[in-house]
Amino acid sequence: MSAGGNRMTPNPEQQVDIYRRMVRIERNDDAIRQTIKRGRLQMPYYSARGQEVIPSAISAQLNPDDTICTIYRGIHDMVAKDMPLRPLWAEIAGRVDGTCKGKGGPMHLTHPESGVMVTTGIVGSSMPIANGLGWAMKLDGSKRVSIAYFGDGASNIGAFHEALNLASLWKLPVIFVCQNNRFAEHTRYENGTSVDQISKRAAGYGMPGYTVDGNDPSEMYAHAYEAIERARSGEGPTLLECMTFRFLGHVFGDDDKYMTKEEKAEAMEKDPLPAFRARLIADGHATEEQLAEIEKKITDEVADARDWALEREFPSTDELKRDVFEAEIA
């Protein structure tokens, strides 16, 4: 369902911050894909181009010690949370200065200092892990919140139902954020999900559930605000189904034949990034010069992270066993 009544609207400064995070995602994504094409990165990559609004509008309201758990195609969620780009790039490049010493790669990034707790390669497992973090937050009374990001396909596995049930039962400060890009890997939504709106499933677990325009920064901000405030006040979890569309295939190199050319072209024509940029200028919230300066700083930040990371060393053979096997104690 959709939320009614008075909605929290982001002020001009907050809107510009959301835009900054969106650009950071876009520029970082572009640079990764270009670097793969040039043969300087060898890894699987899952572009979330087109989904920039969702984590940006949420992270603009989070504190550094609020946590996110995301999935293997969730680098945009980490970038929106202001995870430093140097260790991120070093990790996806398999270098020892990466967040996991180059041993996790793009599917297993983590950076607790910025609240990026877990990136999981197991579909849907972000949700029970977010519950564990939420339980710890409830026990310590810190008023922090835990965000569980996942895709529409993950709403069909057991972990989704188990996590929502326990979060509601224990009133955990967890916000379940389904980024519904309409395709579960290579399967169209209607071919794999029986319900027309994933948000309807929230009713079965006694929590609010909303279907939101995930490409509208103001609508995303308003619904996220309500969910975050509900969680911080001890009222429990919320399910947000955020409708969006990914511009590229599930994995880099995928020919995305399961998308029609017409629907893809229509989605890209409505790209939320340039649309939001134009709106910020039209509404007088920022000037062309101000936004260009933000974009240049981010472009430079991404280039610096890429160049720095590719100059780092690969892990030594000794490092391969460290943090994997129990160390012998003398």
Residue pairs with C-beta under 8 A, 6 or more apart in sequence:
1 199
1 200
1 209
1 210
1 211
2 210
2 211
2 212
3 210
3 222
3 223
3 226
7 222
8 221
8 222
8 225
8 226
9 218
9 221
9 222
10 18
10 57
10 60
10 217
10 218
10 221
12 283
12 284
12 285
12 286
14 60
14 221
15 217
15 218
15 280
15 285
16 280
16 285
16 286
16 290
16 291
16 294
17 60
18 53
18 56
18 57
18 60
18 217
18 221
18 276
19 56
19 217
19 276
19 277
19 280
19 286
19 291
19 294
20 294
20 298
21 52
21 55
21 56
21 59
21 60
21 79
21 80
21 82
22 52
22 53
22 56
22 80
22 217
22 272
22 273
22 276
23 273
23 294
23 295
23 298
24 79
24 80
24 298
24 301
24 302
25 48
25 52
25 55
25 56
25 76
25 79
25 80
26 49
26 52
26 273
27 295
27 298
27 299
27 302
28 75
28 79
28 85
28 302
29 47
29 48
29 49
29 75
29 76
31 302
31 303
31 306
32 41
32 45
32 47
32 75
32 92
33 45
33 47
33 252
35 41
35 306
35 310
36 42
36 43
36 45
36 252
40 310
41 92
41 93
43 92
43 94
43 105
43 106
44 106
44 107
44 251
44 252
45 92
45 106
45 251
45 252
46 72
46 73
46 75
46 106
46 250
46 251
46 252
47 73
47 246
47 247
47 248
47 252
48 73
48 74
48 75
48 76
48 179
48 246
49 246
49 247
49 248
50 181
50 215
50 244
50 245
50 246
50 247
50 248
50 267
50 268
50 271
50 272
51 76
51 179
51 181
51 214
51 244
51 245
51 246
52 76
52 80
52 272
52 273
53 214
53 215
53 216
53 217
53 220
53 244
53 272
53 276
54 177
54 179
54 214
54 220
54 242
54 244
55 68
55 76
55 77
55 79
55 80
55 81
55 149
55 177
56 80
56 217
57 217
57 220
57 221
57 224
58 80
58 147
58 175
58 177
58 220
58 224
58 228
59 68
59 77
59 80
59 81
59 82
60 221
61 221
61 224
61 225
61 228
62 68
62 81
62 115
62 145
62 147
62 228
63 115
63 144
64 82
64 113
64 114
64 115
65 115
65 142
65 144
66 115
66 144
66 145
66 146
66 147
67 115
67 116
67 117
67 130
67 133
67 144
67 145
67 146
67 147
68 77
68 78
68 81
68 115
68 116
68 117
68 146
68 147
68 148
68 149
69 117
69 118
69 119
69 120
69 126
69 127
69 129
69 130
69 133
69 146
69 147
69 148
69 149
70 77
70 78
70 116
70 118
70 119
70 120
70 126
70 149
71 119
71 120
71 121
71 123
71 126
71 149
71 150
71 151
71 154
72 106
72 107
72 108
72 119
72 120
72 121
73 151
73 250
74 119
74 149
75 88
75 92
75 106
75 109
77 116
77 149
78 88
78 109
78 111
78 114
78 116
78 119
79 85
79 88
81 114
81 115
81 116
82 114
83 109
83 111
83 114
83 116
84 111
84 114
84 305
85 301
85 302
85 304
85 305
86 97
86 304
86 305
86 308
86 309
87 97
87 98
87 99
87 111
88 98
88 99
88 109
88 111
88 305
89 98
89 305
89 306
89 308
89 309
89 310
90 96
90 97
90 98
90 99
90 102
90 308
90 309
90 312
91 98
91 99
91 100
91 102
91 104
91 105
91 106
91 109
92 98
92 105
92 106
92 109
92 309
93 102
93 309
93 310
93 312
94 102
94 105
94 314
94 315
95 102
95 309
95 310
95 312
95 313
95 314
95 315
96 102
96 312
96 313
96 314
96 315
96 316
96 319
97 309
97 312
97 313
98 104
98 309
98 312
99 109
99 110
99 111
100 108
100 109
100 110
101 315
101 319
101 322
101 323
102 314
102 315
102 319
103 315
103 319
103 320
103 323
103 324
104 110
104 119
107 119
107 121
108 119
108 120
108 121
109 116
109 119
110 116
110 117
110 118
110 119
117 129
117 133
118 126
118 129
120 126
120 129
123 150
123 151
123 153
123 154
123 157
124 150
124 154
124 155
124 157
124 158
124 159
124 160
125 159
126 148
126 149
126 150
126 154
127 148
127 150
127 154
127 159
127 160
127 163
127 164
127 176
128 159
128 162
128 163
128 166
129 148
130 146
130 147
130 148
130 163
130 174
130 176
131 146
131 148
131 163
131 166
131 167
131 172
131 174
133 146
133 174
134 145
134 146
134 167
134 172
134 173
134 174
134 237
135 170
135 172
137 143
137 144
137 145
137 146
137 172
137 173
138 170
138 171
138 172
138 173
138 234
143 173
143 232
144 173
144 232
145 173
145 174
145 175
145 228
145 231
145 232
146 172
146 173
146 174
146 175
146 231
147 174
147 175
147 177
148 163
148 174
148 175
148 176
148 177
149 177
149 179
150 160
150 176
150 177
150 178
150 179
151 178
151 179
151 180
151 181
151 184
152 178
152 179
152 180
152 181
152 182
152 183
152 184
152 189
152 193
152 198
152 241
153 184
153 185
153 187
153 192
153 193
154 160
154 178
154 184
155 178
155 193
155 198
155 201
156 184
156 192
156 193
160 201
161 201
161 205
163 174
163 176
164 176
164 201
164 202
164 205
164 207
164 237
164 239
165 205
166 172
167 174
167 176
167 205
167 207
167 236
167 237
168 205
168 206
168 207
168 236
168 237
171 234
171 235
171 236
171 237
172 231
172 236
172 237
173 231
173 232
173 234
173 236
173 237
174 231
174 237
175 224
175 227
175 228
175 231
175 237
175 238
175 240
176 237
176 238
176 239
176 240
177 240
177 242
178 198
178 199
178 239
178 240
178 241
178 242
179 214
179 242
179 244
180 189
180 198
180 214
180 241
180 242
180 243
180 244
181 244
181 245
181 246
182 188
182 189
182 243
182 245
183 189
183 246
183 250
183 258
183 259
184 192
184 193
185 250
186 250
186 254
186 258
187 258
188 258
195 201
197 211
197 241
198 209
198 211
198 239
198 241
199 209
199 210
199 211
199 239
199 240
199 241
200 209
201 209
201 239
202 208
202 209
202 238
202 239
203 209
207 236
207 237
207 238
207 239
208 227
208 230
208 238
208 239
209 238
209 239
209 240
209 241
210 223
210 238
210 239
210 240
210 241
211 241
211 243
212 219
212 220
212 223
212 240
212 241
212 242
212 243
213 219
213 220
213 242
213 243
214 220
214 242
214 243
214 244
215 243
215 244
215 245
215 270
215 272
216 272
217 272
217 276
220 242
223 240
224 240
226 238
227 238
227 240
230 236
230 238
231 237
231 238
245 263
245 264
245 267
247 264
247 267
247 268
247 271
248 254
248 256
249 255
249 256
250 256
256 264
277 291
280 286
280 291
281 287
281 288
281 291
